[in-house]
């Protein structure tokens, strides 16, 4: 069954298709919005309109959206490095390239599919495509991630995250030398107003805080470039937070194609979740786990150290 959505234009002069893609970016691309309009499934002030129509502030837009497709969750035998598990929680060291949960473009082959094979009890957590998932790592970010095995444990971990009782620390190689060896980046993050796949520092965005400390400064003489290896602790949990924050201060994460640029040093963003600590849902004892840098990131550092001036 189609869903009818009513929206009101909040900007003057924006194209109708662009407006729909911006406001419904989780469900529609601009090309999909264009097709909906062409198919007569969108009205503007109760009248048909063209995709190129420029909106006036307050215009009423009604769209009839197709039902969202819900992929079936299936268990898949995908190898995982298990760091810890008990009856309530499992901690894995996620490799780069593995998407955490099914979604658009990734109906299978995800961490959730792998966890279902290891922990069939996850299937009993109903009503979600992310059973057990309480926090995420980007596809090309490696490192530690905890998942709950049952609803009670999931609620417990979600509460710890909300109360900022889960301690997460990342290692990131960023471009340039930071002005201060340690500090806190405090800048609100929200969806990019035009590029919906990106996040950005935006007025009125959600509060975001990242504490950092420079661990090592590296200079590649041949490249005439300087890099900083930093420990970054996100005190809040916004999407792409570390990547957005360091890019916003002029020090993007090395290899980050979305917020920086590709790098010959490493084939992905140099970002690794190396430390994770929380209280176990049963018993409340605090546990902390660490993951060494994976081979590709360690090799990038060694390449820089070899070419650094003596």
C-alpha positions in Angstrom: 0.0 0.0 0.0 1.3 3.4 -0.9 2.0 6.0 1.7 0.8 9.6 1.3 3.2 12.2 2.6 2.4 15.9 3.0 5.2 18.4 3.0 5.5 22.2 3.0 8.2 24.0 1.2 10.7 25.7 3.5 12.8 27.4 0.9 11.9 29.6 -2.0 13.2 28.9 -5.5 14.0 25.2 -5.0 13.0 22.7 -7.7 10.2 20.4 -6.9 12.3 17.2 -7.5 15.2 18.6 -5.5 12.9 19.4 -2.6 11.5 15.9 -2.5 14.9 14.3 -2.6 16.2 16.6 0.2 13.2 16.1 2.5 12.8 12.4 1.7 16.4 11.5 1.2 16.2 8.3 3.2 13.6 6.9 0.7 14.0 8.9 -2.5 16.8 9.8 -4.8 16.3 12.8 -7.1 15.8 10.5 -10.1 13.1 8.6 -8.2 11.5 11.9 -7.2 11.5 12.9 -10.9 9.8 9.7 -11.9 7.1 10.1 -9.2 6.3 13.5 -10.5 6.3 12.3 -14.1 3.9 9.5 -13.1 1.4 12.0 -11.7 2.0 10.8 -8.1 3.0 14.3 -6.8 0.7 17.4 -6.5 1.7 20.9 -5.8 -1.1 22.9 -4.0 -3.5 20.2 -5.2 -2.5 20.5 -8.9 -0.1 18.5 -11.1 3.3 20.1 -11.5 6.6 19.6 -13.4 9.8 18.4 -11.7 11.5 21.7 -12.7 8.8 23.9 -11.0 10.3 26.4 -8.6 8.6 26.3 -5.2 7.5 29.3 -3.1 7.9 29.1 0.6 4.8 27.4 2.2 3.8 25.5 -1.0 2.0 22.3 -0.2 3.5 19.2 -1.7 1.7 15.8 -1.5 3.5 12.7 -2.7 2.2 9.1 -3.0 5.2 6.9 -2.1 5.6 3.2 -2.9 5.8 0.9 0.0 9.4 0.5 1.3 10.9 -2.8 0.4 11.8 -4.9 3.4 14.5 -7.5 2.7 14.2 -10.8 4.4 16.9 -11.4 7.0 18.9 -14.6 6.4 21.8 -16.2 8.2 25.0 -16.2 6.2 28.3 -18.0 7.1 30.5 -14.9 6.9 33.8 -15.3 8.9 34.0 -12.9 11.9 36.8 -12.3 14.5 35.0 -12.7 17.8 36.7 -10.8 20.6 34.2 -11.6 23.4 30.8 -13.1 23.9 28.5 -14.3 26.6 24.7 -15.0 26.8 23.9 -11.3 26.3 26.5 -9.6 24.2 29.0 -10.3 21.4 32.0 -8.1 20.5 33.5 -8.5 17.1 36.4 -6.9 15.3 34.8 -5.8 12.1 36.9 -5.9 9.0 36.8 -3.0 6.5 34.4 -3.5 3.6 31.7 -5.1 5.7 28.4 -3.2 5.9 26.8 -3.5 9.4 23.2 -4.0 8.6 20.9 -4.6 5.5 19.7 -1.5 3.7 19.3 0.1 0.3 21.9 -1.5 -2.0 23.0 -4.0 0.7 20.1 -6.5 1.2 22.5 -9.2 2.4 26.2 -10.0 3.1 26.2 -7.7 6.1 27.4 -8.1 9.7 23.8 -8.7 10.8 23.6 -11.7 8.4 26.9 -13.1 9.8 25.7 -12.6 13.4 22.4 -14.5 12.7 24.5 -17.5 11.7 26.5 -17.3 14.9 23.7 -16.3 17.2 20.4 -17.6 15.9 18.6 -16.1 19.0 19.0 -12.7 17.3 16.1 -13.7 15.0 13.8 -13.5 18.1 14.3 -9.7 18.2 11.4 -8.7 16.1 10.4 -5.6 14.1 13.9 -4.5 12.9 16.4 -5.1 10.2 19.1 -4.4 12.7 18.5 -7.0 15.5 21.1 -6.6 18.2 22.8 -3.6 16.7 23.2 -0.7 19.1 25.9 1.3 17.4 27.5 1.2 14.0 30.7 1.5 12.1 30.9 2.8 8.5 31.5 0.1 5.9 35.2 1.0 5.4 35.9 1.6 9.1 37.4 -1.3 10.9 37.4 -2.3 14.5 35.4 -3.1 17.6 31.6 -3.3 17.6 29.3 -4.7 20.3 25.9 -6.3 19.5 23.2 -7.6 21.9 21.9 -11.1 21.8 18.4 -10.4 23.2 16.0 -7.6 23.7 16.8 -7.0 27.4 20.6 -6.7 26.6 19.8 -4.4 23.7 17.8 -2.1 25.9 20.6 -2.1 28.4 23.3 -1.2 25.9 21.1 1.5 24.3 20.6 3.0 27.7 24.4 3.1 28.4 24.9 4.7 25.0 22.3 7.4 25.7 23.8 8.1 29.1 27.3 8.3 27.6 28.6 5.3 29.6 30.0 3.5 26.6 33.6 4.4 25.9 34.7 4.4 22.3 38.1 5.4 21.0 39.4 5.4 17.4 42.7 5.7 15.8 42.7 8.1 12.8 45.5 9.3 10.5 44.6 12.9 9.4 46.2 15.3 7.0 48.5 18.0 8.4 49.8 19.0 11.8 47.1 19.9 14.3 47.6 23.3 16.0 46.9 21.9 19.4 48.2 18.4 20.5 44.9 17.7 22.2 41.4 19.3 22.5 37.7 18.9 21.9 35.9 19.6 18.6 32.5 21.0 19.4 30.4 21.6 16.2 26.8 20.5 15.5 26.2 17.9 12.8 23.3 17.5 10.5 22.4 16.2 7.0 24.2 18.2 4.2 21.6 20.5 2.7 22.3 19.5 -0.9 24.4 16.3 -0.9 22.1 14.0 1.1 24.7 11.2 1.3 26.9 13.5 3.4 26.7 15.0 6.8 28.0 18.5 7.6 28.5 21.1 10.2 25.1 22.9 10.1 23.4 25.5 12.2 20.7 23.9 14.1 22.3 20.4 13.8 22.6 18.0 16.7 25.3 18.6 19.3 28.5 16.7 18.5 31.6 16.5 20.6 34.9 14.8 19.7 37.9 14.7 22.1 41.2 14.0 20.5 44.9 13.6 21.3 47.8 13.5 18.8 49.7 10.3 19.3 52.4 10.8 16.6 53.3 13.4 13.9 54.7 12.0 10.6 56.3 13.8 7.8 56.9 12.1 4.4 59.9 13.9 2.9 59.3 12.6 -0.7 55.6 13.7 -0.5 56.4 16.9 1.3 53.3 16.2 3.4 52.6 16.0 7.1 50.2 13.7 8.8 49.0 13.2 12.4 48.0 10.0 14.0 45.3 10.8 16.5 43.3 9.1 19.2 39.7 10.3 18.7 36.9 9.8 21.3 33.4 10.7 20.1 31.5 11.9 23.2 28.3 11.9 21.1 27.3 9.4 18.4 26.5 11.3 15.2 26.8 9.7 11.8 30.3 10.1 10.3 31.1 12.3 13.4 34.9 11.9 13.4 35.2 12.2 9.7 33.1 15.3 9.5 34.7 17.0 12.5 38.3 16.6 11.4 37.4 17.7 7.8 35.7 20.7 9.3 39.0 21.9 10.9 41.0 21.4 7.8 42.4 17.9 8.7 40.4 15.3 6.9 41.0 11.6 7.6 43.5 10.2 5.1 41.8 8.2 2.3 38.3 9.5 3.1 36.8 10.0 -0.4 33.6 11.5 0.9 35.0 14.3 3.1 38.6 14.5 1.9 40.3 12.7 -1.0 41.7 9.3 -2.0 45.2 8.4 -0.9 48.0 6.3 -2.3 48.9 5.4 1.2 45.8 3.3 1.9 42.8 2.2 -0.1 40.2 3.3 2.4 39.7 5.9 5.2 42.3 5.5 7.9 39.9 5.0 10.8 39.9 2.1 13.2 37.8 1.6 16.3 40.6 0.4 18.6 39.0 0.6 22.1 35.5 -0.2 23.3 34.3 -0.3 27.0 30.9 -0.8 28.6 29.2 -2.5 31.5 28.0 -6.1 30.8 24.2 -6.2 30.8 24.2 -9.0 33.3 26.1 -8.3 36.5 27.1 -4.7 35.5 30.9 -5.4 35.5 32.8 -3.0 33.3 34.8 -4.6 30.5 37.1 -2.9 28.0 38.5 -4.4 24.8 41.2 -3.3 22.4 41.9 -4.1 18.7 45.4 -3.6 17.1 45.6 -1.7 13.8 44.8 -4.0 10.9 47.6 -4.8 8.4 46.7 -2.2 5.8 46.7 0.7 8.2 49.9 -0.4 10.0 51.6 -0.7 6.6 50.6 2.9 5.7 52.2 4.1 9.0 55.4 2.1 8.4 55.6 3.5 4.8 55.5 7.0 6.3 58.1 6.2 9.0 60.5 4.8 6.4 60.4 7.9 4.3 60.5 10.4 7.2 63.6 12.5 7.4 66.2 11.3 9.9 
